[in-house]
């Protein structure tokens, strides 16, 4: 979901991603860190 959203919009805030996913900012930050570690 995060990658799809970023591909579609080219940018998004953590708050926007969290709202779209129905989750917390902290969860999005963890997911983004994990994606970065994976080179996504």
N, C-alpha and C positions, 0 to 999 in steps of 0.2 A: 504494500500500500504506500509506504513512504517513497520508494523509488518511482512508482507510477505517478504519484502526485508531483514529485520534483521534475520528472521528465515532462509532464504536461504543463507545468507552470514556470519551470526554470528556477523558482525560488519559493520558499515558504518559511514562516516562522515556526518555532517549536510549538507555540500556542496554537497556530493554525493546524498543524499536523495532529496535535493532541485532540483538538476539537473534532476534526474530521474522523479520527480513529476512535473517539469516545474513550480516551485514556488520559493518563496524567502527563504533564510535561516531563517528569522524571523518566517515565517509561520511554518516551520518544527520544530523550537524550541518550539513554542506554542503548536503544535500538540504533541510533545514529552512530554511536561509538563502535558498536559491533559491526555495522556496515563498513565503517572506515577501516577497522582492523582487517576486514575481509577484502579490502580494496575495491569496494563497490562504488 
